[in-house]
Amino acid sequence: MAQSTETDWVSRFADDVIAESERRAPGKPVVVASGISPSGPIHLGNLREVMTPHLVADEVRRRGYEVRHLISWDDFDRYRKVPAGIPGVDESWGEHIGKPLTSVPAPAGSAYPNWAEHFKAQLIESLVELGVEYDGISQTEKYLAGTYREQILHAMRHRGEIDAILGRYRTKDKAAGGPSKKTQQKKVDEAELEAAEGSGAADEDDGAGSAGYYPYKPYCGNEGCGKDLTTVTAYDDETTELTYVCQACGFDETVRLSEFNRGKLVWKVDWPMRWAYEGVIFEPSGVDHSSPGSSFVVGGQIVREIFDGVQPIGPMYAFVGISGMAKMSSSKGGVPIPADALRIMEAPLLRWLYARRRPNQSFKIAFDQEIQRLYDEWDALERKIADGSAQAADAAAHSRATRTAARELPRTPRPLPYRMLASVVDITAGAEEQTLRILAELDPADPLTSLDEARPRLDRAENWITSQVPAEARTVVRAEPDRELLESLDEQTREALRLLLADLDAHWSLDGLTTLVYGVPKVLAGLEPDAKPTPELKAAQRSFFAVLYRLLVTRDTGPRLPTLLLAVGADRVRTLLGG
């Protein structure tokens, strides 16, 4: 099949993935993968772990190939710490540290049976809305079913070789030494802790211990413990008998690993084992995994030398931030999850944010006023798409945002500007009858006849106003005229108000009122209403606008004046402006 001529990053990776898949496994489904650890809220940074392979997989599907996008739910990982800021969770959850995530109670009041299922459910719902098709794999189910038994026994037989591979990096770390290395390692450790919350337990130990190296860690069999604070003290390759002792409760036992399922490979061995087992062609990893000795780097050698497999094509992806927030970490609490973003923006816009940036480019998702600019940018792109002037890469990103190989994502039939919708619902406090009146008056030649035409964008704008804009920043229209302010105005300002009110009805539309409010100061200056503004004229406009805002909403600023005037209504505008 011919390679794509598009220049966007998704197409380039799809070219590479198809070529690699045909080289490795011709005729078989192309396998891409994501790994998500439901150790806490699965935030918008973690979502990049899913969206990057999803976008590539979807492009490969568009070209006619069968694709499997695996999401490995790393729910058999250890519970490492109690995340902050989780409703229904207190420090008593600390007693479960060391247990598998599926053995930890869900937050109080949850409808789900355990910790992992509670946090998985939040993401699963959002992935449906985002149009992400995937095959979910519970690592708890796989390990407890003995699915990886042969791979585990193989790793134990070759533990000396695995230890040697890991030892190359331990030696490098020790040899480097010095304060600068400590500083560098601290940064790596912090990054790996971040990644551990979305893609495997990147900070867990690699299996080294005083009794020798063992790449397998049992969960304690003592009833009431069940933690991974265990040390393997002996293993027999012939009988597969494994002896371990629990450091938490002192329990010890000997089991046959050929029959025992209550444990897992350590992360740096587990990940490459699964690459080989699943035949993964493409899987991204966080920036932390590109550091020396990290899981991805070491995994490349382990998969090749131990499991006779091939490391996936694995782009590094950069962190995703939130406007006004520091770098996200599930352990710090209060981090937005995809469902939070989808409450204030439509799914195509959220997809677009991930599609338009290369994986190694960081970006921010706006929960503050910046969301209005993002929507303006999106609407401008839609106009370019419509008239055929969009650049190829921009058009490709737009296509990936609005549809998948399987379906079109729901769209707003009448996509009115987000900032205007936000202003209207701010002023009307969501009153539907008044909202419809205002929106219908925006364009008298083609009036809106139902709020459904403006949905779901209207609902997203209302959610943004009610959830993200502080009460003190909301717009409250005056109930009565400010007589004192009106009486204090100079004659020129009074004349400006008279001019505005005299032409109000004739300009009662969004475009008309825009022309009017900007034109009044021009007419007062003896200019035509369409004259180009000078610095002096701009200053006069700002002064006039400040007076209007104070008379209407008691502040010097507010929603765009044409929108505000429409929202207030002509009769009330006349009353408040002294007409």
N, C-alpha and C positions, 0 to 999 in steps of 0.2 A: 504494500500500500504506500502511496506517495507520502513523503513527509510534508508536514505543514510548512507554509511559507510565512505564517504569522510570526511576529517578533516578540510576543508576550512570553513570560516565563513559563506559564502552564504548558504551552505548546512545545517549548523546547524540552521540558522534562518528559512530556508525553512521547516525543520522538525517541528520547533515550530509553524510556521504559519499554516501549514496544520493541525496539531493537534488542534490548537485553533479554526480554521475555522470549523473543523468537530464537535467540541464541541458546538460551538455557532450556526452555521448555516449549518448543514449537507446538502449536495446536492446543495448548492448555490455557485455562483462564489466567489472565494477568492478575497477580496478587499484590495489592498495596496494603499497608498496615498502619495502624495507630495504636498507641498504648496509653491507657488512661487509668490512673490509680484513684479510686473514689475515697480518698483519705479525708476529704472535706469538700467544701463547695468547689465544683469544677468550673473554674472561672474563665474569663474571656481570653486569658493567655493560654490556658490549656486548650481552648477551642482551636488554636492554630495547629495543634497536633492532629486534629481531625480535619480541619478545612484544607490544609495543604495537600494531603493525599486524596481527599475527596475531589478537589478541583482537577487534579491530574487524572484520577480514575474516570471522572466524568468526561474529560476530553478523549481519553482512550475509548470509552464507550461510544462517543459520538462518531468515532472512526470505524465502528463496526466490530470491535473486539469485545469478548466476554471478560468481565472484570469482577474480582472479589475485593471489596474493601473490608478488611478485618479490623474490628476494634477489639483489642484485647483489654478486657476489664481486669486490671491487676488487683482483683479483690481478695487474692490469697496473700497479698503483701502484709507485712506486720503493721499494726496500728502504732505509729511512732510517737505521737503526742496529741494532746487535746487542743484542737483549734480554738482560737479566741472568737468570741462574738457569735457563737452558734446558738440560736434560740433552743431552749430545752436541753442544754448541755451545761454541766458544771464540772468542777474539778474531780468529782467522784468518778468520772469517766477515765481518770488517770489509772485506775486499777486494771484497766483492760490493755494498757500499753504492752505490746509484745504479742498480742493475739492476732489472728488473721482478721482482716477488716470485716469479713462476713460473720465473725463470731463476736463482734462488738455490738451492743444494743444500739438501736437507732435513737436519735434524739427524742426526748419525751414528747409524746403527742403525735409522733410520726405514724403514718399508715403502713410503713414498710417494716419487714421483719428484722432488718439489721442495718448497721451503719452504711455498708457498701450500697445496698439496694436503695437506701434513702437518697444518697447523693447521685447515684446513677440515674434515678428516675428524673431528676431535674434536667439533666443533659438530654436524656432520651426524648423527652417531650420537645425540647428545642430543636433537636436534629430533624424531627418530623417536619416542623415548620420551615426549617432551612432547606429542606429537600435533599438531605444527606441519606443515601442508601448505603447500608453496611451489614455485615454479618457480625453479630456480637458474640464474643467468646469469654465465658467466665473462667478465669484461671483457677478459682476454687473448684468448680465442677471438673475441670480437666485433671487437676492434680488428685482430687479425691477419687476420681474414676480410674486412676492408674494409667491415663492416656500416655503419659511421658515416661512410663516405667523403663523401657529399653534405653531411652536417652539418659535417664538418671543413672542406670547401672553402667552405661558406657562412660559417662562423665566420672563416676567413681573409679572405674578401672584405669582411667587416664588422668587421675588427679595429680600425679606427679608432673605430667606435661602441662596441665592447666596452671599449676603452681609456678612452674618455670616461666610461663608466659606472663603471669601477673608479677612474678619476681623481677622481670626486666624493668618494670615501671617502679616497683618498690626500690630497686637499686638506684635508678635514676634520681628518685626523690631524695634518697639519703645522700647520694654523691653530690647533688647540687648544694644542699645545705644553705646556711646563711640567712640573715634577716630578710633579704629580698625574696628568697624562695618561700619563706614562711608567709610573707604578705601575699605573694602570688597564690599560694596554696589555700590561704584563708578565703580569697576571692572565689577560687574554684569550689571550695567546700560550700560556700554560701550559694553559689549558682546551682550546685548539685542538689542542695536542699530544696531550692525553688523547683527544680525540675522533678524532684522526687514526688512532688505533690501532683504531677500530671502524667508522668511517664515512667513508672517503675520506681522502686526504692533505691534511688541512685546513691543514697548515703549509707546503705547497709554494708556490713563487713563483707570481705571477699572470700571468707571461708578459712582463713589462716588461724591457727591456734597452737597452744603449747603442745598438744598431743599429735600435731601433724596437720597437714592440709586436707580438708574435706569440703568439696563444693556443694554439699547437701546439708540443710539445716532442718531437723525435726521440730515440730511443735510438741510441747510436753504432753505426755499422755495422762498425767495426773489429773483426776477430776477436780475441777475448781481452779486449775492453773491454765493449761492450754497455751502457754506462751512459747516464744521462740528463743528464750534466754537459755539455750541449751548448748552444750559442748559435746561434740562427737569424740569419744575417747578411744574407740577401736572399730575396725572394719575388716571383714574377711571377704576377699574377692570371690573365693570359691563358693562359700555358703551364703554370701551376701548378708551375713549377720553384722548388725551395726549396734554398737552400744553408745548410749549417750547419758549425760547427767544434766539435770536442770539446775541452773545457777539460782533461779528464783525460789524454788521450793525444795530442792535437794532430791527430787525424784530421779531415779535412774532405771533404765530398762534396756534389754537387748531384744532387737526385732530383726526380722528378715526383710531386707529392703526389696526383695523380689515379691513381697506380699504387702508391704507397708506403704500407706499412701498419705500419712499425716505429716507432710513436710514438703519442702520445695528446694530447688536449686537456688544458690545464692544469685543475686541479680546479675552480676557480670558474666555468669554462665547461663543463667536462665534465658536472657534476651537472645544471645546468639543461637542457643539451642532451638528457640522458636523460629528464628529466621530460616534455619535449615529445615525444620519440621514442616513449616507452612509454605516454604518456597517463596519467601517474600522478595519481591523485585524492588519495591520502593517504600521507604519509611523515613520520615524526617526525624530530627532530634534537636533538642534545645541547644543553645549556645554553649552550655556547660559541657555537653558531651563531645565537644571538639577539643577539649583540653587534654594534654598528655595524661595517659593513665585512666581516662574517663571510660564509661561503659561502652560507648560507641567505638572508640578507638581500639580498646582491648578486645571488644567483641568481634571486630573484624579479623583478628588473628585467631581467636578461639573458634569461630565458626569455620574457618578454613582448615586449621590444623587439627581440631578435635572432632568436629561434626561433618567434615568433608562437604561443607556448604559454601555459599557465596554471600558476602555482605551485600545488603541492599544498596541501591542508589540512595544516598541519605543526605539531602540538603540540611544544613544547619538553619534553624529558624530563630529569629530574634524575638525579644520580649514584646508583648503588647501592653500598652499603658492605658490609663484612663485620664482624660482631661481633668486636671485639678487633683489627681491622686498620684502617690508614689507607685513604684513597681509593685505589681500584684503578688500577694502571697496568701495562699489559703489559710496558713497558720495564724495570720494576723487578724483575720476576721473582717467583716464589712466589705469584702471584695465583690464587685458585680459579677454575676454569672450570665450566660447567654440569655436566659429567660428575662433578666432585668433589662438587657439591651433591646430585646424584642418587644418589650412593653412600650418603649419610647421610639422605636424605629421599625420600619418595615423590613421583612426578611431580605429582599433584594439589596437594600442599602447595606445591611450588615454583611452579606456575602461579598458585596463590592469592596468593602474595606479590606477584606482578606485577599480578594482576587487581584486587586490593582497593585499591590506591593509585592516585590520579590520576597521569598521567605526570609532572606538575611537582612531585610530592612525592617526596623522597628517602626511602629506607628501607634497612634492613640485613638481610642474610641471615645467619642464625646458624650458626656452626660450633662455638660454645662451648656452655656450659650453657643458654644462652638458647633453644636448639632445643627443649628440654623444655617450656619455657613456650609456645613457638609451637605445639607439638603439642597442649598442653592447650587452647589457644585454639581450634585447629582442631576438636578433639573437642567442645568446648562448642558451637561453631557447628553441627556435625553433629547434636547433640541438639536444638538449636533448629529446624533444618530438619525433623527428624523429627516434632517436636510442633507445627510450624506457627507458632512464635513468632518466627522470624527476621525482621529488617527486610528490606524489599524489596531494597535495594542489597546487603545481606549475602548474601541468597539468590541474587541474580544473580551475585555474585562466586564463590559456591560452585558454582553451575551451570557457570560458565566454567572453573572449576578441575578439575571432575570429568569433564567431557565436552566434546566438540567437536560441530560439526554432523554430523560423519561417524561418530563412535563414542564409546563410554564408555571412559575410561581404566581400566586395571587397578586394582583396589582390594584391600585386605586384608579377607578375609572376616570375621575376628574382630579388629577394631582395638583391641587392648588398649593401655592407656596407654603412650606411648613411654618416659616416664621409668621406668616399672616394668620394661619390657622391657630397657632399658639397664642397670638395676640387676641384673637376673637374669643377663644375659650377662656382666656385669662379674664377678659372683660365681662363675659357673660356668665362666668362660673359654671359653664357647661350647660346652661339652660338651652334645650334643643330648639324651641320655637324661636327664641331670639337669635340663636346661632344661625338657623336657616334663613331668617330675614336678612341678616347681615351678608351672609355668603351669596344669597340670591341677588343682592344689590351690587355686588362687585362688578358684574358685567351685565347691564340691563339688556344688551342685545342677545345674550345667551345665558339666561339666568339659571342658576342651580335650582332644581325642583325637589330634590330629596337629599338629605344628609348622607344617604347610602352612596351617592355618587362621590363623596369626598372621603369615604372610608376605604381601607383602615387607617389612612394617613391622619384623618381628623382625630380618631381615637388615640393614636400614638402621640399626637401633639397635646391632647388633653392630659394623657398620662404623664407626659413630661412636665407640664405645668404643675400638676397636683403633687407629683412625687419629687421633683428636682428643684423647683423654684421656691425659695423660702417665703413664708407667709408675708414677711415684711417687704418683699420685693414684688408682690402681686399688685396688679392694677386695680385701684378702687376709684370709680367715677364719683365725683361729688354729687351729693343729694340736693344741695342748694347752691345758688351762685355765691361767689365770694365777693360780696358787696364792697368790702373794704378795699380789696385789690382792684376791682373795677373802677372805683372812684379815684384811685391813686394814679391811674394810667395817664400818660401825657397825650396830647392831642393827636400826635402822629400814630401812636399805637391804637387809639380809639378809631382813627380813620381806617387803619389796617383791618380791625375787626369788622367795621361797617362794610368794607369792600368784600371781605370773606363771606359775610352773611348775605349780602345782596346777590351774590352769584352762587350760593350754596346749592339751591335746587337744580340749577342748570348744569352743575358739575357733579351731580350725585351718582358717582360711580368711582371705582378705585382709580382709574386713569384720570378721570375728570378732577377728582379732589387732589390728586398728586399735582396736576397742572395748576390748580387754584392755590394751594397753600404755598407752593414755591413761587407762584406768579405775583401774589399780592405785594411782597416787598419790592419786586421789580417795577410794578405799576406806580407804587409810591415814589420810587426813585426816578420816574419819568421815562421808564424803559418799556419796551414791548414785553408781553408775558413770556415770549420764547427767547428773550435775550440771553446771551451767555453770561454766566455770573462772574463778577469780579471779586477780588478779595473783600472789598468793602460791602458788596452785595451779600456775600456769604455770611459776613458778620451780622448784617441786618436780618437775614433769614434766621440765623441761630437765635437772635434776641426775640424775634417774633414767635418762633416755635416754643421757646422757654415760657413765654407768657401764656400761650395756648395750653401748654401742659399744666401750668399752675392753675389755670382757670378750670381745667377739665378734671385733672387727677391729683392736684395738690403737690406735684413734684416738678422738677425742671426737665425731666426726661420721661420716656414711657414707650409704648408701642409706636410704630410708625404712624404719623398723624393721619394720613388718609384712612388707614385701617381703623384707627381710634375714632375718627369722626363717624365713619359708617357704623361702627359698633354702638356708639352713644345714641345715634339717631338724630335726624335733622331737628325735630322739635326740641329735644333736650339740649342739643348743641346751642340753639338760639337762646334758650333760657340761661344756660351757664355762661354764655359769652355776652349776656346783657342785651340781646337783640329783642 
